Amino acid sequence: MIVQQIFFILILAAAIFLFVKKISEIRRNINLGRDEDFKDNPSQRWKNVVLLALGQKKMFKRPLPAILHLFVYAGFIIINIEILEILLDGVLGEHRLFAPMLGGLYSFLVGFFEILAATVLIACVIFLIRRNITKVKRLNQAELDGWPKSDANLILITEIVLMSLFLIMNAADLRLQELQSAHYTATEPFWISAHLTGIFGGMSEGGLIAVERTCWWLHIIGVLLFMNYLPYSKHLHIVLAFPNAYYTRLAPQGKMKNMPAIQNEVLYMMQPELAPAAGDQPAEPQRFGAKDVQDLSWKHLLDAYSCTECGRCTASCPANITGKKLSPRKIMMDTRDRLEEVGKNIAKNKEFVDDGKSLVHDYITVEELRACTTCQACVEACPVGIEPLSIIDQLRRYLIMEESNAPQEWNLMSGNIENNMAPWKFSPDDRDQWAVEMEQQS
């Protein structure tokens, strides 16, 4: 028994160490972004946490997947309370540590956990069918080809396996209780596994113990592996949805802040006497907009790691619907991929060494950025408050202000606004000429 305890403690310590190490890397990557203040209106921010992250308010715009997701979400979170007992059993060398303390309440709680496990299992099977057989369009678009699709399937299969192990373990445990096997504390029948004990009919006590112990070890090791897989997967949103909902921008979406450097440049042109003296020139301003992930804010980078790849943003995007190359989901995935690459660069070289790549051009194309209409449909659709539009705006600001990279039509419109105070190529004096012509015709 002591050997098993030591082995369990070593596995647990290794799992926690690796998880904390990866989370620390992700935190470092997020902090590469520019500073941005989100200290305003904490009451509204906590409300967003409750409604968006905890209550999944936006998910229920599509009731069926929302209910299934709620089963998986609630089941996964609540069932993991039971992991506390498994961890303590493993460390202390006990079996069902809380059963003698809680009595009938213990059987009720485990029975409730089993109901949740069954709903999680059923929901995951349905999700696999939706992804791979009925092929829901938003779950089978080009940006999900390869690893993203495999990632989603792997997570669903893992959850099915973990829930199955939990139920089989309990069923074998109940059968051992009937045989009055040593160390197996008697409890009341559990609600689901009590109906599964028949599959062990005729199995010896030793065989049952082997099944129960195998399921126990596979279940807890599976949970620890799942925990360490999360930071490499889109399912990290299980953790990051909560801070992301809290730090969601409360100002009108799509509204870009003027950069002081731009405002001052125009001000000094209009009023040269306000310009600082030669010796008082401020330091060179930061880049206009964003070329790479380091030019985005830390909230943009948190968004990238929080993306669930559910595709609701892309399904709502009018540009994507009409055949344009823009996919808000791909914008977030590309941002996360580039950020991971930059993070590996820093880990290898102790600081970022220019690799000749950037988020714009190498990951996200000009064509994608120009297709955005800034309608905010993607922001409105996101279940966890991610803002693809804000990233797109910053990348386009860089293209226009740093590279002078804008379509001729945009340049003509901007010139007309500057010279004629309207998008059209008419002078202000001629703006009401149409009314005169209409009067003459009448």
C-alpha positions in Angstrom: 0.0 0.0 0.0 2.8 2.4 0.9 4.4 1.8 -2.5 1.1 2.8 -4.2 0.8 5.9 -2.1 4.4 7.0 -3.0 3.7 6.3 -6.7 0.5 8.3 -6.6 2.1 11.3 -4.8 4.9 11.3 -7.4 2.4 11.3 -10.3 0.3 14.0 -8.7 3.3 16.2 -8.0 4.6 15.8 -11.6 1.2 16.7 -13.0 0.9 19.8 -10.9 4.4 20.9 -11.7 3.9 20.5 -15.5 0.5 22.3 -15.4 1.8 25.3 -13.4 4.9 25.5 -15.7 2.7 25.7 -18.8 0.3 28.1 -17.3 3.2 30.3 -16.3 4.3 30.3 -19.9 0.9 31.3 -21.1 0.8 34.1 -18.5 4.1 35.4 -19.7 2.9 35.3 -23.3 -0.3 37.3 -22.5 1.9 39.8 -20.6 3.8 40.5 -23.8 0.9 42.7 -24.9 0.6 46.4 -24.3 -0.9 47.6 -21.1 -4.7 48.3 -21.0 -6.8 49.4 -18.1 -9.9 47.5 -17.1 -10.5 48.8 -13.6 -13.8 50.6 -14.4 -17.3 49.5 -13.3 -16.4 46.3 -11.3 -20.1 45.6 -10.6 -20.9 45.3 -14.3 -17.8 43.2 -14.8 -18.8 40.7 -12.1 -22.2 40.6 -13.7 -20.6 39.6 -17.0 -18.8 36.8 -15.2 -22.1 35.5 -13.8 -24.1 35.8 -17.0 -21.5 35.0 -19.7 -19.0 32.6 -18.2 -21.1 30.9 -15.4 -24.6 31.3 -16.9 -23.6 30.9 -20.6 -26.1 33.5 -21.5 -25.1 33.9 -25.2 -25.0 30.1 -25.7 -28.8 29.9 -25.5 -29.3 31.7 -28.8 -29.0 28.2 -30.1 -31.0 26.2 -27.5 -30.1 22.5 -28.4 -26.3 22.8 -28.4 -26.6 25.2 -25.4 -28.4 22.6 -23.3 -25.9 19.9 -24.3 -23.0 22.1 -23.6 -24.6 23.0 -20.2 -24.7 19.3 -19.4 -21.0 18.8 -20.2 -20.0 22.0 -18.5 -22.0 21.5 -15.3 -21.3 17.8 -15.2 -17.5 18.2 -15.7 -17.2 20.9 -13.1 -19.4 19.3 -10.4 -18.1 15.8 -10.9 -14.6 17.0 -10.3 -15.6 17.7 -6.7 -15.5 13.9 -6.4 -11.9 14.1 -7.5 -11.1 15.6 -4.1 -11.9 12.3 -2.5 -9.9 10.3 -5.0 -6.9 12.5 -4.4 -7.1 12.2 -0.7 -7.7 8.4 -1.0 -4.5 8.2 -3.1 -2.4 10.3 -0.8 -3.6 8.7 2.5 -4.0 5.2 1.2 -7.8 5.1 2.0 -10.8 4.0 0.0 -13.9 6.2 -0.1 -12.6 8.4 2.8 -15.9 10.4 3.1 -18.3 7.5 3.1 -18.3 6.8 6.8 -18.5 10.5 7.7 -21.4 11.3 5.4 -23.5 8.2 5.6 -26.6 8.3 3.4 -25.6 11.7 2.1 -22.5 10.2 0.5 -24.6 7.8 -1.6 -26.9 10.6 -2.6 -24.0 12.8 -3.8 -22.3 9.9 -5.7 -25.6 9.1 -7.3 -26.0 12.7 -8.3 -22.5 12.7 -9.8 -23.4 9.6 -11.7 -26.5 11.2 -13.2 -24.2 14.1 -14.4 -21.7 11.6 -15.7 -24.3 9.9 -17.8 -25.5 13.3 -19.2 -21.9 14.3 -20.0 -21.4 11.0 -21.8 -24.6 11.3 -23.9 -23.9 14.9 -24.7 -20.3 14.1 -25.9 -21.6 11.3 -28.1 -24.1 13.8 -29.7 -21.3 16.4 -30.2 -19.2 13.8 -31.9 -22.1 13.0 -34.2 -22.6 16.7 -35.0 -19.0 17.2 -35.8 -18.2 14.0 -37.8 -21.5 12.5 -39.2 -24.0 15.3 -39.6 -21.1 17.7 -40.1 -22.5 21.0 -38.9 -21.1 23.7 -41.2 -19.5 26.0 -38.7 -17.7 23.0 -37.2 -16.3 21.8 -40.5 -14.7 24.9 -42.1 -11.3 25.1 -43.6 -9.5 26.6 -40.6 -10.4 23.6 -38.5 -8.7 21.0 -40.9 -6.0 19.0 -39.3 -5.1 19.4 -35.6 -8.0 21.7 -34.5 -10.6 19.1 -35.6 -8.6 16.3 -34.0 -8.2 18.3 -30.8 -12.0 18.7 -30.5 -12.6 15.0 -31.1 -9.9 13.9 -28.7 -11.4 16.0 -25.9 -14.9 14.6 -26.5 -13.6 11.0 -26.6 -11.5 11.6 -23.5 -14.5 12.8 -21.6 -16.5 9.8 -22.7 -13.8 7.5 -21.5 -13.4 9.3 -18.1 -17.2 9.1 -17.5 -17.3 5.5 -18.5 -14.4 4.6 -16.1 -16.2 6.4 -13.3 -19.4 4.4 -13.8 -17.7 1.1 -14.2 -15.5 1.7 -11.2 -18.6 2.4 -9.0 -20.4 -0.7 -10.4 -17.4 -3.0 -9.6 -17.2 -1.3 -6.1 -20.9 -2.1 -5.4 -20.4 -5.7 -6.5 -17.5 -6.0 -4.1 -19.6 -4.5 -1.3 -22.2 -7.3 -1.9 -19.4 -9.8 -1.5 -18.3 -8.0 1.7 -14.8 -7.6 0.3 -12.3 -6.1 2.7 -11.6 -2.4 2.5 -14.8 -1.7 0.4 -17.0 0.4 2.7 -20.7 -0.5 2.5 -22.9 2.2 1.0 -26.4 2.5 -0.4 -26.7 1.6 -4.1 -25.7 4.4 -6.5 -28.3 5.6 -9.0 -26.7 4.5 -12.3 -23.9 2.0 -11.5 -26.4 -0.1 -9.4 -27.9 -1.1 -12.7 -24.6 -2.0 -14.2 -23.4 -4.6 -11.6 -25.0 -7.4 -13.8 -22.1 -7.1 -16.2 -19.8 -8.6 -13.6 -22.0 -11.6 -13.0 -19.9 -14.7 -12.1 -16.6 -12.7 -11.8 -14.4 -13.6 -8.9 -13.5 -11.2 -6.1 -10.0 -10.9 -7.4 -11.2 -10.1 -10.9 -13.6 -7.4 -9.5 -10.8 -5.8 -7.4 -8.6 -5.7 -10.6 -11.4 -4.0 -12.5 -12.2 -1.5 -9.8 -8.5 -0.6 -9.2 -7.7 -0.4 -12.9 -10.7 2.0 -13.4 -9.6 4.0 -10.4 -6.0 4.4 -11.6 -7.0 5.1 -15.2 -9.7 7.6 -14.1 -7.4 9.7 -11.9 -4.4 9.5 -14.3 -6.8 10.4 -17.1 -7.9 13.5 -15.2 -4.3 14.6 -14.5 -3.4 14.1 -18.2 -6.5 16.0 -19.2 -5.5 18.8 -16.8 -2.1 19.0 -18.5 -3.6 18.8 -22.0 -5.9 21.8 -21.4 -3.2 24.5 -21.8 -2.3 23.1 -25.3 -5.9 22.9 -26.4 -8.8 25.2 -27.3 -10.4 23.8 -24.1 -8.3 26.1 -22.0 -11.5 28.3 -22.2 -12.8 26.2 -19.4 -10.4 28.2 -17.2 -10.0 31.5 -19.1 -13.6 32.2 -19.9 -14.1 33.7 -16.4 -11.3 36.3 -16.5 -12.1 37.0 -20.1 -15.7 37.7 -19.3 -14.6 40.0 -16.4 -12.2 42.0 -18.7 -14.7 42.4 -21.6 -14.7 46.0 -22.9 -17.7 47.9 -21.6 -17.3 50.8 -24.1 -19.2 50.6 -27.4 -17.6 47.8 -29.5 -15.9 48.9 -32.6 -15.0 52.4 -31.2 -11.3 53.0 -31.7 -9.3 55.1 -29.3 -7.4 58.0 -30.8 -3.7 57.6 -30.2 -2.2 60.7 -28.4 0.7 60.6 -30.8 -1.6 61.1 -33.8 -3.7 63.8 -32.1 -0.5 65.7 -31.2 0.9 65.5 -34.7 -2.3 67.1 -36.1 -2.4 69.6 -33.2 1.2 70.8 -33.8 0.5 71.2 -37.5 -2.5 73.5 -36.8 -0.8 75.3 -33.8 3.0 75.1 -34.2 3.5 77.2 -31.1 2.2 74.3 -29.0 4.9 71.9 -30.3 7.7 71.1 -27.7 11.1 72.6 -28.2 13.8 70.6 -30.0 15.3 69.4 -26.7 12.0 68.4 -25.3 10.9 66.1 -28.0 9.1 63.0 -26.6 10.4 59.6 -27.2 9.5 57.9 -30.5 5.8 56.9 -30.3 4.9 53.3 -30.2 3.8 51.7 -33.5 0.5 52.8 -34.9 -1.8 49.8 -34.7 -0.4 46.3 -34.5 2.0 44.4 -36.8 2.7 41.6 -34.5 1.3 40.1 -31.3 3.5 42.3 -29.1 1.8 45.4 -30.5 -1.7 44.1 -29.4 -2.9 44.6 -25.8 -2.8 41.9 -23.2 -6.6 41.7 -23.5 -6.3 40.8 -27.2 -3.9 38.0 -26.3 -6.1 36.8 -23.5 -8.9 36.7 -26.1 -6.8 34.5 -28.3 -6.1 31.9 -25.6 -9.8 32.0 -24.5 -11.2 31.2 -28.0 -13.3 28.1 -28.0 -13.2 27.7 -31.8 -17.0 27.2 -31.7 -17.4 29.2 -34.9 -20.3 31.3 -33.8 -18.4 34.5 -34.8 -17.7 33.2 -38.3 -21.2 31.8 -38.8 -22.5 35.4 -38.0 -20.0 37.2 -40.2 -21.6 38.7 -43.3 -18.2 38.9 -45.1 -17.7 35.1 -44.5 -21.3 34.3 -45.4 -20.9 36.1 -48.8 -17.8 34.1 -49.6 -15.0 36.4 -48.5 -11.9 34.9 -47.0 -12.4 36.6 -43.6 -13.2 34.3 -40.7 -13.2 35.9 -37.2 -12.4 32.5 -35.7 -9.3 32.1 -37.9 -8.2 35.6 -36.8 -8.2 34.4 -33.2 -6.6 31.1 -34.0 -3.9 32.8 -36.0 -3.2 35.2 -33.2 -2.9 32.4 -30.7 -0.6 30.4 -33.0 1.7 33.4 -33.6 1.8 34.1 -29.9 2.8 30.5 -29.1 5.6 30.8 -31.7 6.8 34.0 -30.2 6.7 32.4 -26.7 8.8 29.5 -27.9 11.3 32.0 -29.4 11.6 33.8 -26.1 12.0 30.5 -24.1 14.8 29.4 -26.5 16.7 32.7 -26.7 15.8 34.3 -23.3 14.4 37.2 -25.3 12.6 37.6 -28.6 14.9 37.3 -31.6 13.5 38.6 -34.8 12.4 35.6 -36.9 11.4 37.6 -40.0 7.7 36.9 -39.4 4.8 38.9 -38.2 1.1 38.4 -37.5 0.1 40.6 -40.5 1.1 39.1 -43.8 2.6 35.8 -42.5 -0.5 34.7 -40.6 -3.3 37.0 -41.4 -3.6 38.4 -45.0 -4.5 41.9 -46.1 -7.4 40.4 -48.0 -8.9 39.0 -44.8 -8.6 42.3 -43.0 -10.1 44.4 -45.8 -13.1 42.1 -45.9 -14.3 43.2 -42.4 -17.2 45.5 -42.4 -16.8 46.3 -38.7 -20.5 45.3 -38.1 -19.6 43.7 -34.7 -21.6 40.6 -35.4 -18.6 38.5 -34.3 -18.4 40.3 -31.0 -22.1 40.0 -30.4 -22.0 36.3 -31.2 -19.1 35.2 -29.0 -20.2 33.3 -25.9 -17.3 34.4 -23.7 -16.8 38.1 -24.7 -14.0 37.7 -27.2 -13.5 40.7 -29.6 -12.1 39.7 -33.0 -13.1 43.1 -34.4 -10.7 44.9 -32.0 -7.8 42.9 -33.2 -8.8 43.5 -36.9 -9.1 47.2 -36.2 -5.5 47.4 -34.8 -4.1 45.3 -37.7 -5.8 47.6 -40.3 -4.6 50.7 -38.5 -1.0 49.4 -38.9 -1.5 48.7 -42.6 -2.9 52.2 -43.3 -0.8 54.3 -41.0 2.5 52.4 -41.1 2.5 50.8 -44.6 0.1 53.2 -46.4 -1.5 50.0 -47.5 -5.1 50.8 -48.4 -7.2 50.3 -51.5 -7.4 53.2 -53.9 -11.1 53.5 -53.1 -10.4 54.0 -49.4 -7.8 56.7 -50.2 -10.2 58.6 -52.5 -12.9 58.5 -49.8 -10.5 59.7 -47.1 -9.3 62.5 -49.4 -12.8 63.6 -50.1 -13.7 63.6 -46.4 -10.6 65.7 -45.7 -11.2 68.2 -48.6 -14.9 68.2 -49.0 -16.1 67.0 -45.6 -18.1 64.2 -47.2 -17.2 60.9 -48.9 -18.2 62.2 -52.4 -16.1 64.2 -54.8 -18.3 67.4 -54.6 -17.3 70.6 -53.0 -19.4 71.8 -50.1 -20.7 74.7 -52.3 -22.1 72.2 -54.8 -23.6 69.8 -52.3 -27.2 71.1 -52.7 -27.0 71.4 -56.4 -29.2 68.4 -56.8 -32.1 70.3 -55.1 -31.7 73.1 -57.6 -31.8 70.7 -60.5 -34.9 69.0 -59.2 -36.6 72.4 -58.8 -35.7 73.3 -62.4 -37.1 70.0 -63.7 -40.4 70.6 -61.9 
